[in-house]
């Protein structure tokens, strides 16, 4: 059987066998702790230019279907698993995960040491890596090639994954609201969740200006998740939205841009939060939600009460119980809020679905 290598920029090397497409690939090495939802992970645009290791030991059991993708293609730069499933066992499956990765040209590797890899990343932090399914060069040269690959800090990636043309997701069961959704790497389930609540969602390119946004005649504005460093993004359109008092809701990358629009800074997390089992606490109520995450950056904000912004007082609304990082922001005198996690939660959990209802309530009050 062919030998493949996973090479980290600090010189750590893991040996395994090819999985998916063969060749070589480079990206930021991260891990996902979800026990399920690998198809949604693969097609999440937020994983653009990242090699994702799954911590669940057995991957591919349910194969791949045509209903669960979150976007038009697989976005991960590479894929690392421990033990690929030998058979596919699900009535919706149309092909195996291995065939899907080959079809999409995604280079992967199966290694026995995904736990050791995860512990290494938790100690050393996310770093650049490369997968080589038929290495012909010395390991030392492969390490140097990995180190020459671009890192994630300073990476401006949203426009690379976003739609280039506006499109509309119609409301289900009657239109109650018009939402302008700026696509920074949006997942398909997000406009679906809004459409289920009567929102006609106008999805706009990442480069949308304030005039583009307002041309929709929105009752609310939404900024999506997405890849890259939030410090590279232009937040001028968002500042104009906030200044105009239009209801705003942001998630993940949108939360980070909301923070920057409020005058806060962002920073890179040591190894990020990726999975469907992250505990987040609502500061106001004390309620804890188990939530879905995929982010490598966070907002720096005071946790000890309200703080001033150009748009009036704001507060941190949610915190991560694992590391106390900011998981949500809210303006106190204007209709604007955000969270760092995924309330659409495909493949789950659904503890945070109420946030879409909250967005609709904010838009209703603004209409009154």
DOVOTOR-976766 format. One record per residue (C-alpha): residue in three letters; x, y, z; chain. Coordinates in Angstrom, 2 decimals, m for minus. Layout:
N
['ALA',[X,Y,Z],'A']
...
END
This chain:
368
['UNK',[0.00,0.00,0.00],'A']
['UNK',[1.22,3.50,m0.82],'A']
['UNK',[2.68,5.57,1.97],'A']
['UNK',[1.54,9.16,2.44],'A']
['UNK',[2.96,11.85,4.72],'A']
['UNK',[1.40,14.66,6.73],'A']
['UNK',[4.14,17.22,7.35],'A']
['UNK',[3.78,20.10,9.83],'A']
['UNK',[5.79,23.31,9.65],'A']
['UNK',[7.50,22.59,12.99],'A']
['UNK',[8.97,19.39,11.52],'A']
['UNK',[6.50,16.86,13.00],'A']
['UNK',[5.68,14.13,10.48],'A']
['UNK',[2.81,11.62,10.48],'A']
['UNK',[2.84,8.53,8.26],'A']
['UNK',[m0.32,7.10,6.74],'A']
['UNK',[m2.05,5.97,3.58],'A']
['UNK',[m3.66,8.06,0.80],'A']
['UNK',[m7.37,8.82,1.18],'A']
['UNK',[m9.32,10.61,m1.52],'A']
['UNK',[m7.39,12.24,m4.35],'A']
['UNK',[m3.67,11.66,m4.63],'A']
['UNK',[m1.09,14.40,m5.01],'A']
['UNK',[m0.03,17.12,m2.61],'A']
['UNK',[m1.74,20.00,m0.87],'A']
['UNK',[m0.93,22.79,1.61],'A']
['UNK',[m2.98,24.67,4.18],'A']
['UNK',[m3.43,25.59,7.82],'A']
['UNK',[m3.65,22.42,9.93],'A']
['UNK',[m6.74,22.45,12.17],'A']
['UNK',[m8.97,19.86,13.85],'A']
['UNK',[m12.73,19.39,14.08],'A']
['UNK',[m14.21,17.69,17.16],'A']
['UNK',[m17.63,16.90,15.66],'A']
['UNK',[m18.84,13.31,15.88],'A']
['UNK',[m21.07,13.87,12.85],'A']
['UNK',[m21.54,16.26,9.94],'A']
['UNK',[m18.41,15.58,7.91],'A']
['UNK',[m20.15,16.43,4.64],'A']
['UNK',[m21.25,19.81,5.98],'A']
['UNK',[m17.71,20.41,7.25],'A']
['UNK',[m16.14,19.65,3.89],'A']
['UNK',[m18.46,22.04,2.05],'A']
['UNK',[m18.28,24.90,4.58],'A']
['UNK',[m16.51,27.81,2.82],'A']
['UNK',[m15.00,28.87,6.15],'A']
['UNK',[m12.54,25.96,5.75],'A']
['UNK',[m11.02,27.43,2.58],'A']
['UNK',[m7.22,26.90,2.63],'A']
['UNK',[m7.32,24.67,5.71],'A']
['UNK',[m6.38,21.02,6.14],'A']
['UNK',[m8.98,19.54,8.49],'A']
['UNK',[m8.35,16.59,10.79],'A']
['UNK',[m11.40,14.83,12.19],'A']
['UNK',[m11.03,13.73,15.81],'A']
['UNK',[m13.87,11.20,15.54],'A']
['UNK',[m12.12,7.88,14.87],'A']
['UNK',[m14.38,6.49,12.12],'A']
['UNK',[m15.27,8.69,9.15],'A']
['UNK',[m17.36,7.96,6.05],'A']
['UNK',[m19.95,5.61,7.56],'A']
['UNK',[m22.95,7.36,6.00],'A']
['UNK',[m21.30,8.14,2.69],'A']
['UNK',[m22.22,11.27,0.73],'A']
['UNK',[m25.60,12.48,m0.52],'A']
['UNK',[m26.86,15.37,m2.64],'A']
['UNK',[m28.96,17.05,0.07],'A']
['UNK',[m26.43,17.94,2.77],'A']
['UNK',[m23.71,20.04,1.05],'A']
['UNK',[m23.53,23.59,2.45],'A']
['UNK',[m22.17,25.11,m0.77],'A']
['UNK',[m21.40,24.30,m4.40],'A']
['UNK',[m18.13,22.43,m3.71],'A']
['UNK',[m15.71,21.07,m1.15],'A']
['UNK',[m13.56,23.89,0.26],'A']
['UNK',[m11.10,22.16,2.58],'A']
['UNK',[m7.53,22.16,1.28],'A']
['UNK',[m6.91,18.64,2.61],'A']
['UNK',[m8.51,16.01,4.81],'A']
['UNK',[m7.10,13.86,7.63],'A']
['UNK',[m8.94,10.91,9.16],'A']
['UNK',[m8.03,8.02,11.40],'A']
['UNK',[m10.01,5.08,10.03],'A']
['UNK',[m12.03,5.43,6.80],'A']
['UNK',[m15.22,3.43,6.77],'A']
['UNK',[m14.93,0.33,4.60],'A']
['UNK',[m18.63,0.36,3.67],'A']
['UNK',[m21.34,2.99,3.23],'A']
['UNK',[m24.50,2.44,5.27],'A']
['UNK',[m27.21,5.05,4.78],'A']
['UNK',[m30.32,5.04,2.62],'A']
['UNK',[m29.61,8.58,1.31],'A']
['UNK',[m26.02,7.88,0.23],'A']
['UNK',[m25.22,8.22,m3.47],'A']
['UNK',[m21.47,7.49,m3.24],'A']
['UNK',[m18.67,6.92,m0.77],'A']
['UNK',[m16.73,9.71,0.91],'A']
['UNK',[m13.53,8.42,m0.69],'A']
['UNK',[m15.08,8.69,m4.16],'A']
['UNK',[m16.43,12.16,m3.34],'A']
['UNK',[m12.99,13.40,m2.29],'A']
['UNK',[m11.48,11.99,m5.49],'A']
['UNK',[m14.23,13.58,m7.57],'A']
['UNK',[m13.58,16.95,m5.91],'A']
['UNK',[m9.79,16.64,m6.14],'A']
['UNK',[m9.28,16.80,m2.37],'A']
['UNK',[m6.03,15.23,m1.21],'A']
['UNK',[m6.37,13.29,2.02],'A']
['UNK',[m4.55,10.92,4.32],'A']
['UNK',[m5.55,8.25,6.85],'A']
['UNK',[m3.23,8.15,9.87],'A']
['UNK',[m3.43,6.10,13.08],'A']
['UNK',[m2.37,9.11,15.17],'A']
['UNK',[m5.18,11.69,14.88],'A']
['UNK',[m5.24,11.94,18.69],'A']
['UNK',[m1.50,12.62,18.78],'A']
['UNK',[m1.95,15.20,16.00],'A']
['UNK',[m4.75,16.95,17.91],'A']
['UNK',[m2.74,17.04,21.15],'A']
['UNK',[0.23,18.42,19.22],'A']
['UNK',[m1.89,21.23,17.75],'A']
['UNK',[m3.42,22.00,21.16],'A']
['UNK',[0.07,22.41,22.59],'A']
['UNK',[1.76,24.14,19.66],'A']
['UNK',[m1.20,25.87,18.00],'A']
['UNK',[m2.60,25.70,14.47],'A']
['UNK',[0.17,25.78,11.89],'A']
['UNK',[0.86,25.26,8.22],'A']
['UNK',[0.98,21.72,6.91],'A']
['UNK',[1.19,19.66,3.76],'A']
['UNK',[m0.11,16.26,2.67],'A']
['UNK',[2.01,14.28,0.22],'A']
['UNK',[0.58,11.00,m1.06],'A']
['UNK',[3.62,9.97,m3.12],'A']
['UNK',[6.55,11.90,m1.62],'A']
['UNK',[9.75,11.77,m3.67],'A']
['UNK',[11.75,14.40,m1.77],'A']
['UNK',[13.51,14.17,1.59],'A']
['UNK',[11.37,15.11,4.59],'A']
['UNK',[13.59,18.13,5.24],'A']
['UNK',[12.69,19.56,1.83],'A']
['UNK',[8.99,18.87,2.39],'A']
['UNK',[9.15,20.79,5.68],'A']
['UNK',[10.74,23.75,3.90],'A']
['UNK',[8.02,23.69,1.25],'A']
['UNK',[5.38,23.72,3.96],'A']
['UNK',[7.05,26.70,5.62],'A']
['UNK',[6.92,28.61,2.32],'A']
['UNK',[3.14,28.16,2.06],'A']
['UNK',[0.99,31.20,2.95],'A']
['UNK',[m0.31,31.44,6.52],'A']
['UNK',[m3.79,32.44,7.65],'A']
['UNK',[m2.90,35.73,9.36],'A']
['UNK',[m3.35,38.54,6.86],'A']
['UNK',[m5.25,36.27,4.43],'A']
['UNK',[m8.10,38.06,2.63],'A']
['UNK',[m10.24,35.11,1.49],'A']
['UNK',[m13.93,36.05,1.69],'A']
['UNK',[m14.20,37.22,m1.92],'A']
['UNK',[m12.63,33.94,m3.09],'A']
['UNK',[m15.52,31.87,m1.73],'A']
['UNK',[m18.47,34.28,m1.98],'A']
['UNK',[m20.98,34.54,m4.78],'A']
['UNK',[m20.04,36.87,m7.62],'A']
['UNK',[m23.66,37.64,m8.54],'A']
['UNK',[m26.59,38.48,m6.26],'A']
['UNK',[m29.35,35.90,m5.91],'A']
['UNK',[m32.58,35.56,m3.94],'A']
['UNK',[m33.76,32.80,m1.60],'A']
['UNK',[m37.55,33.27,m1.47],'A']
['UNK',[m39.51,33.27,1.76],'A']
['UNK',[m41.38,30.12,2.67],'A']
['UNK',[m45.07,30.54,3.41],'A']
['UNK',[m45.34,34.26,2.72],'A']
['UNK',[m42.86,37.14,2.81],'A']
['UNK',[m42.63,38.99,6.12],'A']
['UNK',[m39.17,40.55,5.84],'A']
['UNK',[m36.54,41.40,3.24],'A']
['UNK',[m32.99,40.59,4.37],'A']
['UNK',[m29.80,41.71,2.66],'A']
['UNK',[m27.28,38.93,3.38],'A']
['UNK',[m23.65,39.75,2.61],'A']
['UNK',[m21.98,36.52,1.54],'A']
['UNK',[m18.55,36.21,3.15],'A']
['UNK',[m18.63,32.41,2.80],'A']
['UNK',[m22.27,31.71,3.62],'A']
['UNK',[m23.54,28.17,4.26],'A']
['UNK',[m26.66,27.13,2.38],'A']
['UNK',[m28.63,26.35,5.54],'A']
['UNK',[m28.38,29.95,6.77],'A']
['UNK',[m30.71,31.62,4.23],'A']
['UNK',[m32.86,28.49,4.46],'A']
['UNK',[m33.38,29.04,8.20],'A']
['UNK',[m34.33,32.66,7.54],'A']
['UNK',[m36.64,31.72,4.65],'A']
['UNK',[m38.46,29.32,6.98],'A']
['UNK',[m39.28,32.35,9.13],'A']
['UNK',[m40.72,34.40,6.27],'A']
['UNK',[m37.53,36.18,5.17],'A']
['UNK',[m36.88,36.89,1.50],'A']
['UNK',[m33.09,36.70,1.51],'A']
['UNK',[m31.12,38.73,m1.03],'A']
['UNK',[m27.62,37.22,m1.00],'A']
['UNK',[m25.00,39.77,m2.07],'A']
['UNK',[m21.29,39.46,m2.94],'A']
['UNK',[m18.69,40.07,m0.24],'A']
['UNK',[m17.77,43.31,m2.01],'A']
['UNK',[m21.29,44.78,m1.60],'A']
['UNK',[m21.32,48.47,m0.71],'A']
['UNK',[m23.76,50.26,1.55],'A']
['UNK',[m25.67,51.43,m1.54],'A']
['UNK',[m25.82,47.83,m2.84],'A']
['UNK',[m27.19,46.69,0.50],'A']
['UNK',[m29.79,49.42,0.77],'A']
['UNK',[m30.91,48.95,m2.85],'A']
['UNK',[m32.58,45.74,m1.66],'A']
['UNK',[m34.82,47.77,0.65],'A']
['UNK',[m33.91,45.54,3.58],'A']
['UNK',[m35.77,45.22,6.85],'A']
['UNK',[m32.52,43.75,8.18],'A']
['UNK',[m28.91,43.16,7.19],'A']
['UNK',[m27.01,39.93,7.77],'A']
['UNK',[m23.25,39.30,7.57],'A']
['UNK',[m22.29,35.64,7.20],'A']
['UNK',[m19.50,33.33,8.28],'A']
['UNK',[m16.39,33.07,6.11],'A']
['UNK',[m12.67,32.32,5.96],'A']
['UNK',[m9.56,34.41,6.52],'A']
['UNK',[m8.34,37.17,8.76],'A']
['UNK',[m11.04,39.71,9.73],'A']
['UNK',[m8.39,42.41,10.00],'A']
['UNK',[m8.13,42.40,6.19],'A']
['UNK',[m11.82,43.17,5.59],'A']
['UNK',[m13.36,46.55,4.79],'A']
['UNK',[m16.04,47.35,7.39],'A']
['UNK',[m17.09,50.74,5.99],'A']
['UNK',[m20.39,49.41,4.59],'A']
['UNK',[m21.23,47.80,7.92],'A']
['UNK',[m20.46,51.03,9.78],'A']
['UNK',[m22.92,52.84,7.49],'A']
['UNK',[m25.57,50.18,8.15],'A']
['UNK',[m25.10,50.61,11.90],'A']
['UNK',[m25.13,54.37,11.58],'A']
['UNK',[m28.42,54.22,9.70],'A']
['UNK',[m29.98,52.13,12.47],'A']
['UNK',[m30.92,49.23,10.18],'A']
['UNK',[m31.33,45.97,12.15],'A']
['UNK',[m28.17,43.90,11.91],'A']
['UNK',[m27.28,40.28,12.68],'A']
['UNK',[m23.86,38.70,12.12],'A']
['UNK',[m22.40,35.26,12.70],'A']
['UNK',[m18.78,34.06,12.89],'A']
['UNK',[m16.81,36.21,10.43],'A']
['UNK',[m19.76,38.61,10.54],'A']
['UNK',[m19.37,38.78,14.33],'A']
['UNK',[m15.70,39.63,13.95],'A']
['UNK',[m16.48,42.37,11.42],'A']
['UNK',[m19.18,43.72,13.74],'A']
['UNK',[m16.54,43.93,16.46],'A']
['UNK',[m14.16,45.79,14.17],'A']
['UNK',[m16.94,48.15,13.10],'A']
['UNK',[m17.46,48.95,16.80],'A']
['UNK',[m13.77,49.84,17.11],'A']
['UNK',[m12.63,46.57,18.69],'A']
['UNK',[m9.65,44.51,17.60],'A']
['UNK',[m9.46,40.86,16.54],'A']
['UNK',[m6.79,38.26,17.19],'A']
['UNK',[m5.89,34.75,16.08],'A']
['UNK',[m6.84,31.96,18.44],'A']
['UNK',[m4.15,29.43,19.32],'A']
['UNK',[m5.92,26.52,17.65],'A']
['UNK',[m9.45,27.80,17.05],'A']
['UNK',[m12.88,26.33,17.78],'A']
['UNK',[m14.19,23.78,15.29],'A']
['UNK',[m16.90,21.25,16.04],'A']
['UNK',[m20.53,20.85,17.11],'A']
['UNK',[m20.03,20.58,20.86],'A']
['UNK',[m18.82,23.97,22.13],'A']
['UNK',[m20.42,25.30,25.36],'A']
['UNK',[m21.41,28.95,25.18],'A']
['UNK',[m23.11,30.94,27.93],'A']
['UNK',[m25.62,33.75,27.45],'A']
['UNK',[m24.30,36.40,29.85],'A']
['UNK',[m27.76,37.91,30.43],'A']
['UNK',[m29.61,34.73,31.37],'A']
['UNK',[m26.86,32.33,32.42],'A']
['UNK',[m28.24,29.75,29.97],'A']
['UNK',[m25.64,27.47,28.37],'A']
['UNK',[m25.99,26.46,24.72],'A']
['UNK',[m24.12,23.62,23.03],'A']
['UNK',[m23.18,25.15,19.72],'A']
['UNK',[m21.50,24.59,16.35],'A']
['UNK',[m18.26,26.48,15.65],'A']
['UNK',[m15.75,27.01,12.90],'A']
['UNK',[m13.43,29.94,13.50],'A']
['UNK',[m9.78,30.68,14.08],'A']
['UNK',[m10.08,34.36,15.06],'A']
['UNK',[m11.95,36.14,17.86],'A']
['UNK',[m12.89,39.64,19.04],'A']
['UNK',[m11.07,41.33,21.91],'A']
['UNK',[m13.70,43.00,24.11],'A']
['UNK',[m14.29,43.75,27.83],'A']
['UNK',[m16.11,40.94,29.65],'A']
['UNK',[m16.92,42.96,32.76],'A']
['UNK',[m19.82,45.07,31.51],'A']
['UNK',[m20.88,47.62,28.87],'A']
['UNK',[m18.32,49.59,26.87],'A']
['UNK',[m18.58,52.61,24.61],'A']
['UNK',[m18.54,52.47,20.80],'A']
['UNK',[m19.17,55.04,18.02],'A']
['UNK',[m22.74,53.68,17.94],'A']
['UNK',[m23.47,53.91,21.64],'A']
['UNK',[m22.92,51.43,24.47],'A']
['UNK',[m22.36,47.76,23.70],'A']
['UNK',[m21.75,44.59,25.67],'A']
['UNK',[m20.44,41.08,25.30],'A']
['UNK',[m23.58,38.93,25.14],'A']
['UNK',[m22.06,35.42,25.06],'A']
['UNK',[m18.81,33.82,26.25],'A']
['UNK',[m17.15,30.48,25.54],'A']
['UNK',[m17.01,28.38,28.71],'A']
['UNK',[m13.88,26.55,27.58],'A']
['UNK',[m11.60,29.57,27.24],'A']
['UNK',[m13.76,32.66,28.06],'A']
['UNK',[m13.35,34.16,24.60],'A']
['UNK',[m16.03,36.49,23.20],'A']
['UNK',[m18.88,34.60,21.53],'A']
['UNK',[m21.37,37.41,21.00],'A']
['UNK',[m21.80,41.19,20.91],'A']
['UNK',[m24.79,43.49,21.20],'A']
['UNK',[m25.46,47.20,20.91],'A']
['UNK',[m27.64,48.38,23.77],'A']
['UNK',[m29.35,51.33,22.06],'A']
['UNK',[m29.45,50.16,18.43],'A']
['UNK',[m30.86,46.98,16.80],'A']
['UNK',[m27.60,45.15,16.18],'A']
['UNK',[m26.18,41.90,17.56],'A']
['UNK',[m23.93,39.02,16.55],'A']
['UNK',[m22.63,35.64,17.66],'A']
['UNK',[m19.38,33.83,16.96],'A']
['UNK',[m21.02,30.47,16.34],'A']
['UNK',[m23.47,28.87,13.86],'A']
['UNK',[m27.17,29.07,14.79],'A']
['UNK',[m28.13,27.32,11.52],'A']
['UNK',[m26.15,24.36,12.93],'A']
['UNK',[m26.09,21.88,10.09],'A']
['UNK',[m25.56,19.08,11.13],'A']
['UNK',[m26.54,20.30,14.62],'A']
['UNK',[m27.01,21.02,17.49],'A']
['UNK',[m30.00,23.36,17.42],'A']
['UNK',[m29.77,25.12,20.80],'A']
['UNK',[m29.08,28.48,19.10],'A']
['UNK',[m31.83,28.41,16.45],'A']
['UNK',[m33.75,30.99,18.51],'A']
['UNK',[m31.29,33.64,17.29],'A']
['UNK',[m33.05,33.70,13.92],'A']
['UNK',[m36.33,34.31,15.76],'A']
['UNK',[m34.62,37.10,17.68],'A']
['UNK',[m33.46,38.68,14.41],'A']
['UNK',[m37.05,38.56,13.14],'A']
['UNK',[m38.31,40.16,16.36],'A']
['UNK',[m35.76,42.96,15.99],'A']
['UNK',[m36.93,43.57,12.43],'A']
['UNK',[m40.59,43.56,13.57],'A']
['UNK',[m39.92,46.21,16.20],'A']
['UNK',[m38.10,48.34,13.62],'A']
['UNK',[m41.10,48.08,11.26],'A']
['UNK',[m43.56,49.19,13.94],'A']
END
